[in-house]
């Protein structure tokens, strides 16, 4: 009897992997170790919809799905891996045996480490439980301080302002989204939040958190200023949840290191999603992406690989999105490098084209979904030149249509 495939982690990557295994005809046992007591749920709404009213997370799949697909859902946390015996030890004394193990453990929110970070009201946001706790603070007039000008911080700021809270966002860099987007797009995002009433404090560090009665009442900055707060939300990034792999003596480096086939140093163990650090074979560079698209793509790939549907190395074009009030930011990046940008406006819609060495490497779109979709189709095939785009007035949609017509004609 086969021991089957065990998937640890029931976020988008883990659930998609279990689903894809059955879709591709895998008939052996599939065990999904969840780590949370509730049914696996969609993650993006945690920093968006779940911060409003009494909204609850939407299940990734209904409860009946796991029964019908013969997927054993274990709502407990994995505690350790015995690689020699091919066992996963789970809370409650449960032991799961595997022929192949897929680690989809995701990432956890990075907590601030300044004095007072353990005070009541200093929160992080990663799970549905985190969102429920935070939304209890979001009301008209509440003083909300957000740490970090990344995607999570900006989404929280937008949600808090929409509910009438007074919002101050503190970012230690000189602009928001310093690692995520071009300076051109960052400037437009900054303008959007300032117009919405968010107070942005850029280029400032947090020195400590001030308290009264055990709860946070303010944030002291490095320059000595004091920002009053009823709640502080740390949106300062996430760290890969690689503790299981580390304890099992698998290589980790800002994530669980995997090769082009998403396989760890142990050929019977793979890693996918937010926890996976993919090593580029030629340069040795490590890339770890945190997005639903990346998690889903890697999950489908690993199911193909394990069922013999492919033997090719993993490849996918990364794309992302972020909803910040009335602003929807969508990005597709063939490469993070760029030495020049071109902005293309069409009414309220704007897209920023990123070029490096004369080649299109990415497109950032603000409330411009049609350009985003065209950019994904275009960049998935090749990296067009700036000269080619100039011929169509930098209209990505026009060039995508042209390329598609040429392909059909050929």
C-alpha positions as CSV (number, residue, x, y, z in Angstrom):
1,X,0.0,0.0,0.0
2,X,1.3,3.4,-0.9
3,X,1.9,6.0,1.8
4,X,0.8,8.7,-0.7
5,X,1.5,12.4,-0.8
6,X,1.4,14.6,2.3
7,X,1.0,18.4,1.8
8,X,1.9,20.6,4.8
9,X,0.1,23.9,4.7
10,X,-3.4,24.7,3.5
11,X,-3.2,28.1,2.0
12,X,-3.6,28.7,-1.8
13,X,-0.5,26.6,-2.6
14,X,-1.4,23.6,-0.5
15,X,-5.0,23.3,-1.4
16,X,-4.3,23.9,-5.1
17,X,-1.6,21.1,-5.0
18,X,-4.0,18.6,-3.4
19,X,-6.8,19.6,-5.9
20,X,-4.4,19.4,-8.9
21,X,-3.1,16.0,-7.9
22,X,-6.7,14.6,-8.1
23,X,-7.3,16.5,-11.4
24,X,-4.3,14.9,-12.9
25,X,-5.4,11.4,-11.9
26,X,-3.4,10.7,-8.8
27,X,-5.2,7.9,-7.0
28,X,-3.0,7.4,-3.9
29,X,-3.7,8.9,-0.5
30,X,-3.5,12.7,-0.2
31,X,-3.2,14.2,3.2
32,X,-3.4,18.0,3.7
33,X,-2.1,19.2,7.1
34,X,-3.8,22.5,7.7
35,X,-2.4,24.1,10.8
36,X,-5.5,26.2,11.4
37,X,-8.8,25.0,13.0
38,X,-11.1,26.5,10.3
39,X,-11.7,25.4,6.8
40,X,-8.8,26.6,4.5
41,X,-9.7,30.1,3.2
42,X,-8.7,32.7,0.7
43,X,-5.9,34.9,1.9
44,X,-6.1,38.2,0.0
45,X,-9.3,39.4,1.7
46,X,-7.5,39.3,5.1
47,X,-6.1,42.7,4.4
48,X,-9.1,43.9,2.5
49,X,-12.7,42.6,2.8
50,X,-12.2,41.0,6.3
51,X,-11.4,44.4,7.8
52,X,-15.0,45.7,7.1
53,X,-18.0,44.9,9.2
54,X,-18.6,41.3,10.0
55,X,-17.2,39.7,6.8
56,X,-15.8,36.2,7.2
57,X,-13.2,34.5,5.0
58,X,-14.4,32.6,2.0
59,X,-13.4,28.9,1.9
60,X,-11.0,28.0,-0.8
61,X,-13.1,24.9,-1.3
62,X,-16.3,23.7,0.4
63,X,-16.1,21.0,3.1
64,X,-17.7,18.5,0.6
65,X,-14.7,19.0,-1.8
66,X,-12.3,17.2,0.6
67,X,-14.6,14.3,1.1
68,X,-15.4,13.9,-2.6
69,X,-11.8,14.2,-3.7
70,X,-10.7,11.8,-0.9
71,X,-8.3,14.4,0.6
72,X,-7.7,13.9,4.3
73,X,-7.8,17.3,5.8
74,X,-6.0,17.4,9.2
75,X,-6.8,20.7,11.1
76,X,-3.6,20.6,13.2
77,X,0.0,21.8,13.0
78,X,2.9,19.8,11.7
79,X,5.6,19.5,14.4
80,X,8.4,17.7,12.8
81,X,9.7,15.7,9.8
82,X,11.5,12.4,10.1
83,X,13.2,12.2,6.7
84,X,14.7,8.7,7.2
85,X,11.3,7.1,8.1
86,X,9.4,9.5,5.8
87,X,7.0,10.7,8.6
88,X,5.4,14.0,9.5
89,X,4.6,14.4,13.1
90,X,1.4,16.4,13.7
91,X,-0.1,17.9,16.9
92,X,-2.2,15.5,18.9
93,X,0.0,12.5,18.3
94,X,-1.0,12.1,14.6
95,X,1.7,10.7,12.3
96,X,1.4,11.0,8.5
97,X,3.5,8.8,6.3
98,X,4.6,9.9,2.8
99,X,6.1,8.8,-0.4
100,X,6.5,12.4,-1.3
101,X,6.2,15.5,1.0
102,X,5.1,18.9,-0.3
103,X,5.9,21.8,2.0
104,X,3.5,24.7,1.4
105,X,4.0,26.3,4.8
106,X,3.8,29.9,3.6
107,X,5.1,32.9,5.5
108,X,4.3,34.6,8.8
109,X,4.1,38.3,9.5
110,X,7.3,40.0,10.7
111,X,6.8,41.5,14.1
112,X,8.5,44.8,15.2
113,X,11.3,44.4,17.7
114,X,11.4,47.8,19.3
115,X,10.7,48.3,23.0
116,X,7.0,47.9,23.7
117,X,6.2,45.7,20.6
118,X,4.5,43.2,22.9
119,X,1.9,45.7,24.1
120,X,-1.8,45.1,23.7
121,X,-2.9,46.8,20.4
122,X,0.4,46.3,18.5
123,X,-0.8,43.9,15.8
124,X,0.3,42.1,12.7
125,X,-2.0,40.9,9.9
126,X,-1.6,37.5,8.3
127,X,-4.6,35.3,9.3
128,X,-8.4,35.6,9.5
129,X,-8.0,35.7,13.3
130,X,-5.6,38.7,13.0
131,X,-8.2,40.5,10.7
132,X,-11.0,39.9,13.2
133,X,-8.9,41.4,16.0
134,X,-7.9,44.4,14.0
135,X,-11.3,45.3,12.7
136,X,-12.5,45.6,16.3
137,X,-10.4,48.8,16.4
138,X,-11.5,50.3,13.1
139,X,-14.1,52.9,13.8
140,X,-14.7,56.6,13.1
141,X,-12.1,58.7,14.9
142,X,-9.9,55.8,15.9
143,X,-6.2,56.6,15.8
144,X,-4.6,54.0,13.6
145,X,-0.8,53.9,13.0
146,X,0.4,51.7,10.2
147,X,4.1,50.7,10.1
148,X,5.4,50.0,6.6
149,X,4.5,51.4,3.2
150,X,4.3,48.1,1.4
151,X,1.2,46.4,0.0
152,X,-0.2,45.2,3.3
153,X,0.4,48.6,5.0
154,X,-1.2,50.5,2.2
155,X,-4.2,48.2,2.1
156,X,-4.8,48.5,5.8
157,X,-4.5,52.3,5.6
158,X,-7.1,52.4,2.9
159,X,-9.5,50.1,4.8
160,X,-9.1,52.1,8.0
161,X,-9.7,55.5,6.3
162,X,-12.8,54.1,4.6
163,X,-14.2,53.5,8.0
164,X,-13.4,57.0,9.3
165,X,-10.3,56.3,11.3
166,X,-7.5,58.8,11.5
167,X,-4.5,57.1,9.8
168,X,-0.8,57.8,10.0
169,X,1.5,55.6,8.0
170,X,5.2,55.5,8.9
171,X,7.7,54.3,6.4
172,X,11.4,54.2,7.0
173,X,12.2,54.5,3.3
174,X,12.0,57.7,1.3
175,X,8.9,56.4,-0.6
176,X,6.2,53.8,-0.4
177,X,6.5,50.5,-2.2
178,X,10.2,51.0,-2.3
179,X,10.9,47.4,-3.4
180,X,7.7,46.7,-5.2
181,X,7.2,49.2,-8.0
182,X,8.9,52.0,-9.9
183,X,9.3,55.5,-8.5
184,X,6.7,56.7,-11.0
185,X,4.0,54.4,-9.8
186,X,5.0,54.9,-6.1
187,X,4.3,58.7,-6.6
188,X,0.8,58.0,-7.9
189,X,0.0,55.7,-5.1
190,X,1.3,58.3,-2.6
191,X,-0.9,60.9,-4.1
192,X,-3.9,58.6,-3.9
193,X,-3.5,57.9,-0.2
194,X,-2.8,61.6,0.7
195,X,-6.0,62.6,-1.1
196,X,-7.8,60.0,0.9
197,X,-6.6,61.6,4.1
198,X,-3.8,59.3,5.1
199,X,-0.9,61.1,6.8
200,X,2.3,59.7,5.3
201,X,5.5,60.0,7.3
202,X,8.4,59.0,5.1
203,X,12.1,58.5,5.9
204,X,11.3,57.9,9.6
205,X,12.2,55.1,12.0
206,X,10.2,53.8,15.0
207,X,12.1,54.1,18.3
208,X,9.6,52.5,20.7
209,X,6.0,52.1,21.5
210,X,4.4,54.1,24.3
211,X,1.8,52.6,26.7
212,X,-0.7,53.2,29.4
213,X,-2.3,50.4,31.3
214,X,-0.6,47.7,29.2
215,X,-2.1,49.0,25.9
216,X,-0.3,51.0,23.2
217,X,-1.1,54.7,23.2
218,X,1.5,56.0,20.8
219,X,4.6,55.5,18.6
220,X,7.8,57.4,19.4
221,X,9.9,58.1,16.3
222,X,13.6,58.2,15.9
223,X,13.4,62.0,15.5
224,X,11.7,62.2,18.9
225,X,8.2,62.8,17.7
226,X,5.1,61.1,19.2
227,X,2.3,59.8,17.1
228,X,-0.8,59.0,19.2
229,X,-2.4,55.6,18.6
230,X,-5.3,53.4,19.6
231,X,-3.9,50.6,17.6
232,X,-0.6,50.0,15.7
233,X,-0.5,47.6,12.7
234,X,2.9,46.4,11.6
235,X,3.0,45.8,7.9
236,X,6.7,45.4,7.7
237,X,6.9,42.3,5.6
238,X,6.8,38.6,6.1
239,X,9.3,35.9,6.8
240,X,9.1,32.4,5.3
241,X,7.8,29.7,7.6
242,X,10.8,27.4,7.1
243,X,11.1,26.0,10.7
244,X,10.1,22.5,9.7
245,X,12.6,22.4,6.9
246,X,15.3,23.9,9.1
247,X,14.7,21.3,11.9
248,X,14.9,18.6,9.2
249,X,18.3,19.8,8.1
250,X,17.1,21.0,4.7
251,X,18.9,24.0,3.3
252,X,17.2,27.3,3.9
253,X,18.0,30.8,2.7
254,X,15.2,33.3,3.0
255,X,13.0,30.3,2.4
256,X,13.3,26.6,1.8
257,X,15.8,26.3,-1.0
258,X,14.6,24.4,-4.1
259,X,15.9,23.8,-7.6
260,X,14.3,24.3,-11.0
261,X,12.0,21.4,-10.3
262,X,10.9,22.9,-6.9
263,X,12.7,20.0,-5.2
264,X,14.7,20.4,-2.0
265,X,18.0,18.7,-1.2
266,X,15.9,15.7,-0.3
267,X,14.4,14.3,-3.6
268,X,11.3,13.2,-1.7
269,X,10.5,16.7,-0.5
270,X,9.3,19.7,-2.5
271,X,8.5,23.2,-1.4
272,X,6.0,25.6,-3.1
273,X,4.5,29.0,-2.5
274,X,5.6,31.7,-0.2
275,X,8.0,29.5,1.7
276,X,10.0,28.3,-1.4
277,X,13.2,30.0,-2.4
278,X,14.0,29.0,-6.0
279,X,17.7,28.8,-6.9
280,X,18.5,30.0,-10.5
281,X,20.9,27.3,-11.9
282,X,23.3,29.6,-13.8
283,X,23.7,32.5,-11.3
284,X,22.8,30.8,-8.1
285,X,20.4,33.7,-7.3
286,X,17.6,33.0,-4.9
287,X,14.0,34.2,-5.7
288,X,11.1,33.9,-3.3
289,X,7.7,35.4,-4.3
290,X,4.7,36.0,-2.1
291,X,1.6,36.0,-4.3
292,X,-1.5,33.9,-4.9
293,X,-0.5,33.5,-8.6
294,X,2.9,32.2,-7.7
295,X,1.5,29.8,-5.2
296,X,-1.1,28.4,-7.6
297,X,1.3,28.1,-10.5
298,X,3.8,26.2,-8.4
299,X,1.1,24.0,-7.0
300,X,-0.1,23.0,-10.4
301,X,3.4,22.4,-11.6
302,X,4.3,20.1,-8.7
303,X,1.2,18.1,-9.3
304,X,2.2,17.7,-13.0
305,X,5.7,16.7,-12.0
306,X,4.6,14.1,-9.4
307,X,2.1,12.5,-11.8
308,X,4.5,12.4,-14.8
309,X,2.7,15.2,-16.7
310,X,6.0,17.2,-17.1
311,X,9.7,16.8,-16.7
312,X,10.5,20.4,-17.7
313,X,11.9,22.9,-15.1
314,X,9.4,25.3,-13.5
315,X,8.8,28.5,-15.3
316,X,6.0,31.1,-14.9
317,X,5.6,34.8,-15.4
318,X,5.0,36.6,-12.1
319,X,2.0,38.9,-11.7
320,X,0.5,40.6,-8.7
321,X,-2.3,42.9,-7.6
322,X,-3.2,45.1,-4.7
323,X,-6.5,46.8,-3.9
324,X,-6.2,50.0,-1.9
325,X,-9.6,51.7,-1.7
326,X,-10.6,52.9,-5.2
327,X,-7.1,52.1,-6.5
328,X,-6.3,48.7,-8.0
329,X,-2.6,48.2,-8.7
330,X,-1.7,45.3,-11.0
331,X,1.8,44.3,-12.0
332,X,3.5,41.8,-14.3
333,X,7.2,41.5,-14.2
334,X,9.4,39.5,-16.5
335,X,12.4,40.9,-14.6
336,X,12.7,43.3,-11.6
337,X,15.4,45.3,-13.4
338,X,14.6,48.6,-15.2
339,X,16.5,51.7,-16.2
340,X,13.7,53.7,-17.8
341,X,9.9,54.1,-17.4
342,X,7.2,55.4,-19.8
343,X,3.8,56.4,-18.4
344,X,0.7,55.9,-20.6
345,X,-2.5,57.5,-19.5
346,X,-6.0,56.9,-20.8
347,X,-8.4,59.0,-18.8
348,X,-8.5,57.7,-15.2
349,X,-6.4,54.7,-16.2
350,X,-2.6,54.7,-16.1
351,X,0.1,52.1,-16.9
352,X,3.8,52.5,-16.4
353,X,6.0,50.5,-18.7
354,X,9.4,49.4,-17.4
355,X,12.4,49.0,-19.7
356,X,15.9,47.7,-19.2
357,X,18.4,47.9,-21.9
358,X,15.7,48.7,-24.4
359,X,13.5,45.7,-23.6
360,X,10.2,45.7,-21.8
361,X,10.6,44.0,-18.4
362,X,7.4,44.9,-16.7
363,X,4.1,46.8,-16.7
364,X,2.5,48.4,-13.6
365,X,-1.2,49.3,-14.1
366,X,-3.4,51.5,-12.0
367,X,-7.1,50.9,-12.6
368,X,-6.2,49.7,-16.1
369,X,-7.1,46.0,-16.2
370,X,-7.2,45.6,-20.0
371,X,-3.6,46.8,-20.3
372,X,-2.5,44.4,-17.5
373,X,-4.1,41.5,-19.2
374,X,-2.5,42.4,-22.5
375,X,0.9,42.8,-20.8
376,X,0.7,39.3,-19.3
377,X,-0.1,37.8,-22.7
378,X,2.7,39.8,-24.3
379,X,5.5,39.2,-21.8
380,X,4.6,35.5,-21.4
381,X,5.8,35.1,-25.0
382,X,8.8,37.5,-25.3
383,X,10.3,40.8,-24.2
384,X,9.4,43.3,-26.8
385,X,11.7,46.2,-27.5
386,X,11.0,49.8,-26.7
387,X,11.2,50.6,-30.5
388,X,8.4,48.1,-31.2
389,X,6.2,49.7,-28.5
390,X,7.1,53.2,-29.8
391,X,5.6,52.2,-33.2
392,X,2.2,51.8,-31.6
393,X,2.5,54.8,-29.2
394,X,3.5,52.5,-26.3
395,X,0.0,50.9,-26.5
396,X,0.6,47.5,-24.9
397,X,-2.8,46.3,-26.0
398,X,-2.2,47.2,-29.6
399,X,1.1,45.3,-29.7
400,X,-0.4,42.3,-28.0
401,X,-3.1,42.2,-30.6
402,X,-0.5,42.5,-33.4
403,X,1.6,39.7,-32.0
404,X,-1.4,37.4,-31.6
405,X,-2.5,38.1,-35.2
406,X,1.0,37.4,-36.5
407,X,1.0,34.1,-34.6
408,X,-2.4,33.1,-36.0
409,X,-1.3,34.1,-39.5
410,X,1.9,32.0,-39.1
